[in-house]
């Protein structure tokens, strides 16, 4: 039963991601609150979840000529460097502190979505 619930959570967050809402963040919340996964593991799983979904989105946007390739390459390079630095930093942070930081981040993102014009 737990497997089925996890698959359904993945499917639902996949649909939400396709709408551009940020299903990956919801997947981290599901894994840490309901599935008992540590914060670091949940964020790592989220990154693995992000790769195929972002590649399919990139393909679709590239096909529709909505991607500025040079700018995307600069952004990707900056993203790789930042992700590596953040992963090293996160590996040294206690899980309880990481959960609080993530919670504040989610609240700030939610507030920006509510009050953004």
DSSP file (Angstrom, degrees, kcal/mol; ACC not computed):
  #  RESIDUE AA STRUCTURE BP1 BP2  ACC     N-H-->O    O-->H-N    N-H-->O    O-->H-N    TCO  KAPPA ALPHA  PHI   PSI    X-CA   Y-CA   Z-CA
    1    1 A X     >        0   0    0      0, 0.0     4,-2.3     0, 0.0     5,-0.2   0.000 360.0 360.0 360.0 -41.1    0.0    0.0    0.0
    2    2 A X  H  >  +     0   0    0      1,-0.2     4,-2.3     2,-0.2     5,-0.2   0.877 360.0  53.5 -61.8 -37.1    2.8    2.4    0.9
    3    3 A X  H  > S+     0   0    0      2,-0.2     4,-2.5     1,-0.2    -1,-0.2   0.922 108.4  49.0 -62.4 -44.4    4.3    1.8   -2.6
    4    4 A X  H  > S+     0   0    0      1,-0.2     4,-2.6     2,-0.2    -2,-0.2   0.910 111.0  49.7 -63.3 -43.1    1.0    2.7   -4.3
    5    5 A X  H  X S+     0   0    0     -4,-2.3     4,-2.4     2,-0.2    -1,-0.2   0.906 111.5  49.5 -62.4 -41.4    0.7    5.9   -2.2
    6    6 A X  H  X S+     0   0    0     -4,-2.3     4,-2.3     2,-0.2    -2,-0.2   0.906 111.1  48.9 -65.3 -41.7    4.3    6.9   -3.1
    7    7 A X  H  X S+     0   0    0     -4,-2.5     4,-2.5     2,-0.2    -2,-0.2   0.922 111.9  49.1 -63.0 -43.9    3.7    6.2   -6.8
    8    8 A X  H  X S+     0   0    0     -4,-2.6     4,-2.8     2,-0.2    -2,-0.2   0.892 109.7  51.8 -63.1 -39.6    0.5    8.3   -6.7
    9    9 A X  H  X S+     0   0    0     -4,-2.4     4,-2.5     2,-0.2    -1,-0.2   0.912 110.7  48.7 -62.7 -42.0    2.3   11.1   -4.9
   10   10 A X  H  X S+     0   0    0     -4,-2.3     4,-1.7     2,-0.2    -2,-0.2   0.900 112.4  48.0 -63.8 -41.8    5.0   11.0   -7.7
   11   11 A X  H  X S+     0   0    0     -4,-2.5     4,-2.2     2,-0.2    -2,-0.2   0.923 112.5  48.5 -64.8 -44.1    2.3   11.1  -10.4
   12   12 A X  H  X S+     0   0    0     -4,-2.8     4,-2.5     1,-0.2    -2,-0.2   0.920 112.4  47.1 -64.3 -43.6    0.4   14.0   -8.8
   13   13 A X  H  X S+     0   0    0     -4,-2.5     4,-2.3     1,-0.2    10,-0.3   0.821 109.6  56.1 -69.1 -28.1    3.6   16.1   -8.3
   14   14 A X  H  X S+     0   0    0     -4,-1.7     4,-1.9    -5,-0.2    -2,-0.2   0.916 108.8  45.9 -65.3 -43.7    4.5   15.3  -11.9
   15   15 A X  H  X S+     0   0    0     -4,-2.2     4,-1.1     2,-0.2    -2,-0.2   0.925 113.3  49.3 -63.7 -44.4    1.2   16.7  -13.1
   16   16 A X  H  <>S+     0   0    0     -4,-2.5     5,-1.9     1,-0.2     3,-0.4   0.883 108.8  53.6 -63.8 -37.9    1.6   19.7  -10.9
   17   17 A X  H ><5S+     0   0    0     -4,-2.3     3,-1.7     1,-0.2    -1,-0.2   0.891 102.9  57.3 -62.7 -39.0    5.2   20.2  -12.2
   18   18 A X  H 3<5S+     0   0    0     -4,-1.9    -1,-0.2     1,-0.3    -2,-0.2   0.801 103.1  54.4 -62.8 -27.6    3.8   20.2  -15.8
   19   19 A X  T 3<5S-     0   0    0     -4,-1.1    -1,-0.3    -3,-0.4    -2,-0.2   0.530 118.8-114.7 -81.5  -6.5    1.6   23.1  -14.8
   20   20 A X  T < 5S+     0   0    0     -3,-1.7    -3,-0.2    -4,-0.3    -2,-0.1   0.714  80.3 123.2  83.6  21.4    4.6   25.0  -13.6
   21   21 A X  S   <S-     0   0    0     -5,-1.9    -4,-0.2     3,-0.0    -5,-0.1   0.708  83.2 -99.6 -91.3 -21.2    3.7   25.1   -9.9
   22   22 A X    >>  +     0   0    0     -6,-0.3     4,-1.1    -9,-0.1     3,-0.9   0.840  48.0 174.5 102.6  50.7    6.8   23.4   -8.4
   23   23 A X  H 3> S+     0   0    0    -10,-0.3     4,-2.2     1,-0.2     5,-0.1   0.770  74.2  67.4 -60.6 -27.4    5.7   19.8   -7.9
   24   24 A X  H 3> S+     0   0    0      1,-0.2     4,-1.9     2,-0.2    -1,-0.2   0.886  98.1  51.3 -62.2 -38.8    9.3   18.9   -6.8
   25   25 A X  H <> S+     0   0    0     -3,-0.9     4,-1.9     1,-0.2    -1,-0.2   0.896 110.3  49.2 -64.4 -39.1    9.0   21.0   -3.7
   26   26 A X  H  X S+     0   0    0     -4,-1.1     4,-2.7     1,-0.2    -2,-0.2   0.853 106.7  56.6 -67.3 -33.7    5.7   19.2   -2.9
   27   27 A X  H  X S+     0   0    0     -4,-2.2     4,-2.7     2,-0.2    -2,-0.2   0.901 105.8  50.5 -64.0 -40.0    7.5   15.9   -3.4
   28   28 A X  H  X S+     0   0    0     -4,-1.9     4,-2.5     2,-0.2     5,-0.3   0.917 110.5  49.6 -63.1 -43.0   10.1   16.9   -0.8
   29   29 A X  H  X S+     0   0    0     -4,-1.9     4,-2.6     2,-0.2     5,-0.5   0.934 111.9  48.5 -61.5 -45.7    7.3   17.8    1.6
   30   30 A X  H  X>S+     0   0    0     -4,-2.7     4,-2.2     1,-0.2     5,-1.6   0.944 113.3  47.2 -58.3 -48.6    5.6   14.4    1.0
   31   31 A X  H  <5S+     0   0    0     -4,-2.7     6,-2.7     3,-0.2    -1,-0.2   0.893 118.0  39.8 -64.9 -39.9    8.8   12.4    1.4
   32   32 A X  H  <5S+     0   0    0     -4,-2.5    -1,-0.2     4,-0.2    -2,-0.2   0.884 125.6  33.6 -78.7 -37.4    9.9   14.1    4.6
   33   33 A X  H  <5S+     0   0    0     -4,-2.6    -3,-0.2    -5,-0.3    -2,-0.2   0.912 134.4  18.4 -85.0 -44.7    6.5   14.4    6.3
   34   34 A X  T  <5S+     0   0    0     -4,-2.2    -3,-0.2    -5,-0.5    -2,-0.1   0.769 127.2  42.8-102.9 -29.6    4.6   11.3    5.2
   35   35 A X  S   <S-     0   0    0     -5,-1.6    -3,-0.2    -4,-0.2    -4,-0.2   0.517  97.0-125.5-100.0  -4.7    7.2    8.8    3.9
   36   36 A X        +     0   0    0     -6,-0.3     2,-0.3     1,-0.2    -4,-0.2   0.754  54.3 152.4  71.9  24.5    9.8    9.3    6.7
   37   37 A X        -     0   0    0     -6,-2.7    -1,-0.2    -7,-0.1    -2,-0.1  -0.666  49.6-107.3 -87.9 142.6   12.7   10.1    4.3
   38   38 A X     >  -     0   0    0     -2,-0.3     4,-2.8     1,-0.1     5,-0.2  -0.274  27.8-113.9 -65.4 156.6   15.5   12.4    5.7
   39   39 A X  H  > S+     0   0    0      1,-0.2     4,-2.3     2,-0.2     5,-0.2   0.913 115.8  48.7 -59.0 -45.6   15.7   15.9    4.3
   40   40 A X  H  > S+     0   0    0      1,-0.2     4,-2.1     2,-0.2    -1,-0.2   0.922 113.4  46.3 -63.1 -44.2   19.0   15.4    2.5
   41   41 A X  H  > S+     0   0    0      1,-0.2     4,-2.8     2,-0.2     5,-0.2   0.909 111.7  52.1 -64.9 -41.1   17.8   12.2    0.9
   42   42 A X  H  X S+     0   0    0     -4,-2.8     4,-2.4     1,-0.2    -1,-0.2   0.901 110.2  48.1 -62.5 -40.9   14.5   13.8   -0.1
   43   43 A X  H  X S+     0   0    0     -4,-2.3     4,-1.8     2,-0.2    -1,-0.2   0.872 111.9  50.1 -68.9 -35.3   16.3   16.7   -1.8
   44   44 A X  H  X S+     0   0    0     -4,-2.1     4,-1.9     2,-0.2    -2,-0.2   0.916 111.6  47.8 -65.9 -42.8   18.6   14.3   -3.6
   45   45 A X  H  X S+     0   0    0     -4,-2.8     4,-2.3     1,-0.2    -2,-0.2   0.899 108.9  55.4 -62.9 -40.3   15.6   12.3   -4.8
   46   46 A X  H  X S+     0   0    0     -4,-2.4     4,-2.2     1,-0.2    -1,-0.2   0.888 105.8  51.3 -60.3 -39.6   14.0   15.5   -5.9
   47   47 A X  H  X S+     0   0    0     -4,-1.8     4,-1.5     2,-0.2    -1,-0.2   0.905 110.5  48.3 -64.3 -40.6   17.0   16.3   -8.0
   48   48 A X  H  X S+     0   0    0     -4,-1.9     4,-0.8     1,-0.2    -2,-0.2   0.860 112.3  49.7 -66.4 -34.4   16.8   12.9   -9.6
   49   49 A X  H  X S+     0   0    0     -4,-2.3     4,-1.1     1,-0.2    -2,-0.2   0.847 107.9  55.4 -68.5 -36.3   13.1   13.5  -10.2
   50   50 A X  H  X S+     0   0    0     -4,-2.2     4,-3.0    -5,-0.2     5,-0.3   0.840  94.1  68.9 -68.5 -35.2   13.9   16.9  -11.7
   51   51 A X  H  X S+     0   0    0     -4,-1.5     4,-2.2     1,-0.2     5,-0.2   0.931 103.9  37.4 -57.2 -55.3   16.3   15.7  -14.4
   52   52 A X  H  X S+     0   0    0     -4,-0.8     4,-2.0     1,-0.2    -1,-0.2   0.885 118.6  50.4 -67.5 -34.1   13.9   13.8  -16.7
   53   53 A X  H  X S+     0   0    0     -4,-1.1     4,-1.8     1,-0.2    -2,-0.2   0.904 112.7  46.0 -69.5 -38.5   11.1   16.3  -16.2
   54   54 A X  H  X S+     0   0    0     -4,-3.0     4,-2.7     2,-0.2    -1,-0.2   0.873 111.0  52.9 -71.1 -35.2   13.3   19.3  -17.0
   55   55 A X  H  X S+     0   0    0     -4,-2.2     4,-2.3    -5,-0.3    -2,-0.2   0.897 109.5  48.2 -66.0 -39.0   14.8   17.5  -20.0
   56   56 A X  H  X S+     0   0    0     -4,-2.0     4,-2.0     2,-0.2    -1,-0.2   0.887 113.4  48.1 -68.6 -36.8   11.3   16.8  -21.5
   57   57 A X  H  X S+     0   0    0     -4,-1.8     4,-2.7     2,-0.2     5,-0.2   0.910 110.9  51.2 -67.0 -42.0   10.4   20.5  -20.9
   58   58 A X  H  X S+     0   0    0     -4,-2.7     4,-2.9     2,-0.2     5,-0.2   0.920 109.4  50.6 -60.9 -44.2   13.6   21.6  -22.5
   59   59 A X  H  X S+     0   0    0     -4,-2.3     4,-2.5     1,-0.2    -1,-0.2   0.932 112.4  46.8 -58.5 -46.9   13.0   19.5  -25.5
   60   60 A X  H  X S+     0   0    0     -4,-2.0     4,-1.6     2,-0.2    -2,-0.2   0.920 115.2  44.8 -63.4 -45.5    9.4   20.9  -25.9
   61   61 A X  H  <>S+     0   0    0     -4,-2.7     5,-2.9     2,-0.2     6,-0.3   0.884 113.3  50.8 -68.3 -37.9   10.5   24.5  -25.5
   62   62 A X  H ><5S+     0   0    0     -4,-2.9     3,-1.7    -5,-0.2    -2,-0.2   0.915 108.3  52.5 -64.5 -42.6   13.5   24.0  -27.8
   63   63 A X  H 3<5S+     0   0    0     -4,-2.5    -1,-0.2     1,-0.3    -2,-0.2   0.854 110.1  48.5 -61.0 -35.8   11.2   22.5  -30.5
   64   64 A X  T 3<5S-     0   0    0     -4,-1.6    -1,-0.3    -5,-0.2    -2,-0.2   0.273 116.6-116.4 -88.8  11.1    8.9   25.5  -30.2
   65   65 A X  T < 5S+     0   0    0     -3,-1.7    -3,-0.2     1,-0.1    -2,-0.1   0.876  77.4 128.5  57.0  42.9   11.9   27.9  -30.5
   66   66 A X      < +     0   0    0     -5,-2.9     2,-0.5    -6,-0.1    -4,-0.2   0.224  46.0  88.6-108.6  11.8   11.4   29.3  -27.0
   67   67 A X        -     0   0    0     -6,-0.3     2,-1.0    -5,-0.2     3,-0.1  -0.949  63.2-149.7-118.5 127.1   15.0   28.8  -25.8
   68   68 A X     >  -     0   0    0     -2,-0.5     4,-2.6     1,-0.2     5,-0.2  -0.831  19.5-159.3 -89.1 102.0   17.9   31.2  -26.2
   69   69 A X  H  > S+     0   0    0     -2,-1.0     4,-2.3     1,-0.2    -1,-0.2   0.860  84.0  49.5 -56.9 -46.2   20.7   28.6  -26.4
   70   70 A X  H  > S+     0   0    0      1,-0.2     4,-1.8     2,-0.2    -1,-0.2   0.930 114.7  44.9 -62.0 -45.2   23.6   30.9  -25.4
   71   71 A X  H  > S+     0   0    0      1,-0.2     4,-2.4     2,-0.2    -1,-0.2   0.889 111.5  53.7 -64.6 -39.5   21.7   32.2  -22.4
   72   72 A X  H  X S+     0   0    0     -4,-2.6     4,-2.6     1,-0.2    -1,-0.2   0.872 106.5  52.3 -63.5 -37.4   20.6   28.7  -21.4
   73   73 A X  H  X S+     0   0    0     -4,-2.3     4,-2.3     2,-0.2    -1,-0.2   0.907 110.1  47.8 -66.3 -41.3   24.2   27.5  -21.5
   74   74 A X  H  X S+     0   0    0     -4,-1.8     4,-2.4     2,-0.2    -2,-0.2   0.927 113.6  47.8 -62.8 -44.0   25.4   30.3  -19.2
   75   75 A X  H  X S+     0   0    0     -4,-2.4     4,-2.5     1,-0.2    -2,-0.2   0.901 111.4  50.6 -64.0 -40.8   22.5   29.5  -16.8
   76   76 A X  H  X S+     0   0    0     -4,-2.6     4,-2.4     2,-0.2    -1,-0.2   0.913 110.1  49.6 -64.3 -42.4   23.2   25.8  -16.9
   77   77 A X  H  X S+     0   0    0     -4,-2.3     4,-2.0     1,-0.2    -2,-0.2   0.929 113.1  46.2 -63.0 -44.8   26.9   26.4  -16.1
   78   78 A X  H  X S+     0   0    0     -4,-2.4     4,-2.5     1,-0.2    -1,-0.2   0.892 112.1  52.7 -63.8 -38.6   26.0   28.7  -13.2
   79   79 A X  H  X S+     0   0    0     -4,-2.5     4,-2.8    -5,-0.2    -2,-0.2   0.889 107.5  50.4 -64.3 -40.6   23.4   26.1  -12.0
   80   80 A X  H  X S+     0   0    0     -4,-2.4     4,-2.2     2,-0.2    -1,-0.2   0.932 113.3  45.4 -64.2 -45.8   25.9   23.3  -12.0
   81   81 A X  H  X S+     0   0    0     -4,-2.0     4,-2.3     2,-0.2    -2,-0.2   0.935 116.3  45.6 -63.0 -46.6   28.5   25.3   -9.9
   82   82 A X  H  X S+     0   0    0     -4,-2.5     4,-2.8     1,-0.2     5,-0.2   0.900 111.9  51.4 -65.4 -41.5   25.8   26.5   -7.5
   83   83 A X  H  X S+     0   0    0     -4,-2.8     4,-2.3     2,-0.2    -1,-0.2   0.903 110.7  48.9 -63.1 -41.1   24.2   23.0   -7.1
   84   84 A X  H  X S+     0   0    0     -4,-2.2     4,-1.9    -5,-0.2    -2,-0.2   0.936 113.7  45.9 -63.8 -45.7   27.6   21.5   -6.4
   85   85 A X  H  X S+     0   0    0     -4,-2.3     4,-2.1     1,-0.2    -2,-0.2   0.916 113.9  48.6 -63.7 -42.8   28.4   24.1   -3.8
   86   86 A X  H  X S+     0   0    0     -4,-2.8     4,-2.9     1,-0.2    -1,-0.2   0.866 108.6  53.5 -67.0 -35.8   25.0   23.9   -2.2
   87   87 A X  H  X S+     0   0    0     -4,-2.3     4,-1.7     2,-0.2    -1,-0.2   0.897 109.8  47.6 -67.5 -37.9   25.2   20.1   -2.0
   88   88 A X  H  X S+     0   0    0     -4,-1.9     4,-0.6     2,-0.2    -2,-0.2   0.909 114.5  47.1 -65.9 -40.8   28.5   20.2   -0.2
   89   89 A X  H >< S+     0   0    0     -4,-2.1     3,-1.0     1,-0.2    -2,-0.2   0.911 111.4  51.0 -65.2 -42.4   27.1   22.8    2.2
   90   90 A X  H >< S+     0   0    0     -4,-2.9     3,-1.4     1,-0.3    -1,-0.2   0.819  99.9  63.6 -67.2 -31.0   23.9   20.8    2.8
   91   91 A X  H 3< S+     0   0    0     -4,-1.7    -1,-0.3     1,-0.3    -2,-0.2   0.731 104.0  48.9 -67.7 -18.9   25.8   17.7    3.6
   92   92 A X  T << S+     0   0    0     -3,-1.0     2,-0.4    -4,-0.6    -1,-0.3   0.398  93.2  93.8 -98.9   3.1   27.3   19.4    6.7
   93   93 A X  S <  S-     0   0    0     -3,-1.4     5,-0.0    -4,-0.2     2,-0.0  -0.797  81.1-111.5-100.7 137.5   24.0   20.8    8.0
   94   94 A X     >  -     0   0    0     -2,-0.4     4,-2.5     1,-0.1     3,-0.3  -0.324  26.7-120.4 -61.4 144.7   21.9   18.9   10.6
   95   95 A X  H  > S+     0   0    0      1,-0.2     4,-2.5     2,-0.2     5,-0.2   0.870 111.4  53.7 -58.5 -40.7   18.6   17.6    9.4
   96   96 A X  H  > S+     0   0    0      1,-0.2     4,-1.5     2,-0.2    -1,-0.2   0.889 111.3  45.8 -65.1 -37.5   16.5   19.6   11.8
   97   97 A X  H  > S+     0   0    0     -3,-0.3     4,-2.5     2,-0.2    -1,-0.2   0.906 111.2  53.4 -68.4 -41.5   18.2   22.8   10.7
   98   98 A X  H  X S+     0   0    0     -4,-2.5     4,-2.6     1,-0.2    -2,-0.2   0.899 107.0  51.8 -60.8 -41.2   17.8   21.8    7.1
   99   99 A X  H  X S+     0   0    0     -4,-2.5     4,-2.5     2,-0.2    -1,-0.2   0.896 110.3  48.5 -62.6 -40.2   14.0   21.3    7.6
  100  100 A X  H  X S+     0   0    0     -4,-1.5     4,-2.4     2,-0.2     5,-0.2   0.924 112.1  48.1 -66.8 -44.0   13.6   24.7    9.1
  101  101 A X  H  X S+     0   0    0     -4,-2.5     4,-2.3     1,-0.2    -2,-0.2   0.930 114.0  47.4 -60.7 -45.2   15.5   26.4    6.3
  102  102 A X  H  X S+     0   0    0     -4,-2.6     4,-2.6     2,-0.2    -2,-0.2   0.896 110.3  52.7 -64.2 -40.4   13.5   24.5    3.7
  103  103 A X  H  X S+     0   0    0     -4,-2.5     4,-2.3     2,-0.2    -2,-0.2   0.918 110.0  47.2 -61.7 -44.5   10.2   25.4    5.6
  104  104 A X  H  X S+     0   0    0     -4,-2.4     4,-2.6     2,-0.2    -1,-0.2   0.909 111.7  52.2 -63.0 -41.5   11.1   29.1    5.6
  105  105 A X  H  X S+     0   0    0     -4,-2.3     4,-2.5    -5,-0.2    -2,-0.2   0.928 109.8  48.0 -60.1 -46.3   12.0   28.9    1.9
  106  106 A X  H  X S+     0   0    0     -4,-2.6     4,-2.6     1,-0.2    -1,-0.2   0.904 111.7  50.2 -63.1 -41.8    8.7   27.2    1.0
  107  107 A X  H  X S+     0   0    0     -4,-2.3     4,-2.7     2,-0.2    -2,-0.2   0.927 111.2  48.7 -62.6 -44.6    6.8   29.9    3.0
  108  108 A X  H  X S+     0   0    0     -4,-2.6     4,-2.3     2,-0.2    -2,-0.2   0.906 112.2  48.2 -62.6 -42.1    8.6   32.7    1.2
  109  109 A X  H  X S+     0   0    0     -4,-2.5     4,-2.0     2,-0.2    -1,-0.2   0.925 112.2  49.9 -63.8 -43.7    8.0   31.2   -2.2
  110  110 A X  H  X S+     0   0    0     -4,-2.6     4,-2.0     1,-0.2    -2,-0.2   0.918 111.2  48.3 -60.7 -44.4    4.3   30.7   -1.3
  111  111 A X  H  X S+     0   0    0     -4,-2.7     4,-2.5     1,-0.2    -1,-0.2   0.891 109.8  52.1 -64.2 -39.1    4.0   34.3   -0.1
  112  112 A X  H  X S+     0   0    0     -4,-2.3     4,-1.2     1,-0.2    -1,-0.2   0.874 109.9  49.8 -65.9 -34.5    5.7   35.6   -3.3
  113  113 A X  H  < S+     0   0    0     -4,-2.0    -1,-0.2     2,-0.2    -2,-0.2   0.880 112.8  46.9 -68.9 -37.3    3.2   33.6   -5.4
  114  114 A X  H  < S+     0   0    0     -4,-2.0    -2,-0.2     1,-0.2    -1,-0.2   0.911 122.1  33.5 -70.6 -42.3    0.2   35.0   -3.5
  115  115 A X  H  < S+     0   0    0     -4,-2.5     2,-0.2    -5,-0.1    -1,-0.2   0.452  90.5 109.7 -99.1  -0.9    1.3   38.6   -3.6
  116  116 A X     <        0   0    0     -4,-1.2    -4,-0.0    -5,-0.2    -3,-0.0  -0.527 360.0 360.0 -75.9 141.3    3.1   38.8   -7.0
  117  117 A X              0   0    0     -2,-0.2    -1,-0.1     0, 0.0    -4,-0.1   0.449 360.0 360.0 -90.3 360.0    1.3   40.7   -9.7
